[in-house]
Amino acid sequence: MAYGGQPDLASIFRNVDRDNSGQISSEELQKALSNGTWTPFNPETCRIMIGMFDSNGDGAINFGEFQALWKYVNDWTQCFRSFDRDNSGNIDRSELKQALTQFGYRLSEGFYNLLMQKFDRTHSGTIYFDDFVQLCVVLQTLTASFRDKDTDRDGVITVQYEEFLNMVFQIKM
């Protein structure tokens, strides 16, 4: 621990940078993060976050990028805890709906069912922190891509199939 109770990010970075390359991969990042369940952080979430913070596109992040990612994860941790009303370390469908509604999303009951199916990896009716981050990043990224096409802001777009594929595959995920 560093001064003031803050973690020593340089030490954490060095400890997970197994090959001493000065960069960490998604596999190495997985070892640095905790989802609060004593299980490994979701590898797909790590890959998505590396993609978000990897400024040169080489599939890894340097220490500066790691610092930004660490802050991002801590911000999501505080957010997650505010919706985990029972302090169970996960959120149920009701808590997820409350979170996304507070974020400004107006989604159907059927879509919440789909989100639970997709992001409840343990099939327990709950979503753990790392899966919640992945869900929110994917939803936020897809929404931004949609908004780019929704120039009149009516919630409706018309795209050709290949244009749709380009929208999805250009997302840094």
N, C-alpha and C positions, 0 to 999 in steps of 0.2 A: 504494500500500500504506500502511496505517496502522501505528501503533506495534505492535511485537510480531509482525510478520509477518501480522497479520490484514488481510483486505481492507477497504478503506474503503467500507463499504456505502452511505453517503450519496452518494459519488461515483458508484458503480455505479448506484444508483437514479436520480440526476440524469441520467446519460448515457443511460439507456434510456427515461426519461420524456420522449420526443421533443416532446410537446405542452405540456410544463411544467404539467400539470394537478395534480401532486402525487399522482398515482396512476398505476399501470402496468397495462396490459391484458395478456391472455395473449400477444398478439403481441409486445408490448414485453418481457415476461418471457422469451420465447424468445430474445431477443437477449442477455439477461443470463446465461443458463445455458449450461453446456457439458456435452455427454454424453461427452466424451473421444475423439470420433471426427472432430473438425473439421467435423462436419455439424450443421445446426440441431437444436436440442432438439425432440423430438416435440411438435407443436402440441397434440395431444390430452392429453398429460401436463401441459402448461402449463395448459390449460383446466381440467383436473381439480384441479390444485393451486390455481389462482386460486379455484375454487369452494370449496375446503377452507378457505382463509384469508380470503376476502372476507366480513367480518363483517356488512356492511350489504346484501349481495346486489346490488350495482350492477355486477358484472362486472369489477371492477378492485380492486387492493390499494394501500393507502397505505404509507408508509414503515415504520410499526410492523409492519404485516402482512407486509411484505417481509422485515423482519428475522427474523420467526418462520419464514417460508417458507425463507429462506436457511439457517437452522439446521437445519430439517427436511431440506433437500436435502443438507446436509453430513453429517448423521447417516446418511442413506441411502447417501451416497458411501462412508463408512467401512464400512458393512454390506456393500455391493456388493463392495468391494475384498477383504473377508475371504473372500468366496466365489469370487472370480475368482482361483483358485489359480495359474494360469499367467500372470497379469498381462497378459492379452490385450486387456483393455478390454471384454470381453463375457463372458457366461457361457453354457456349453453346457447341454444337458438334464440331465446328471449334476450339474453345479454348482447348477442351479436346484432340482433335487430335494433336494439336500443343504440348500440355504437354506430352502426351505419346510418341510422336515422339522424343521429346527432351530427354525423359528418355531412348530412345533406342529401343522402340517397333516399329515394322513394321507390322501393322495390316490392314486387308482388310476393305473396306467401309462397307461391310455387318457386320463385327464384331463391328465396331463403332456404327452401328445401334442397335445391340444387347446390347452393353454397355449402350447406352442411354435408351433403354427400361428397362433394369434391374435397373439402378441407378438413373433415373429421377423419384423420388417418387411422385413429384407433377404433372407429365405429362405436364410440361410447356415447354419442349424442352431445359431444363437447369438442371445442377447438382449443388446442394448446397455443401458447404464445407464438412460437415460430410459424405455425400454420396461419395464425391470425395476421401476422406481418405479411406473409405471402399473399393471403387473400386480399388484404388492403392494397398492397402494391399492384397486384394484377388488376384489381377493380379501378384503382386510380389511373393506371396507365391506359387501360382500355377506354375509360371515360374521357381522358384527355385526347386520345386518338379520335374518338367519336366527335368530340366537340370541335376538333379541327375541321371536320366535314360539315358540321351543323352550323353553317354560317348565319342562318336566320334564327337560331336558337329556339326552334320549335320542337326539338326532341325527335325529329325525323330526318333521316338522310337517305339518299338514293345513291348506291354505288354499284359498279359492275363487279362481277365475281373476282376478277384479278385485282381490282383496286382494293376490295375487302381483304384479300390475301396479303397484299402489300401492307395494309394497315396493321394487320396482326403480326406479320413476320418482321416488320421494322421495329416493333416494340423491343426495347432492351430487357429481355427476360431470359 
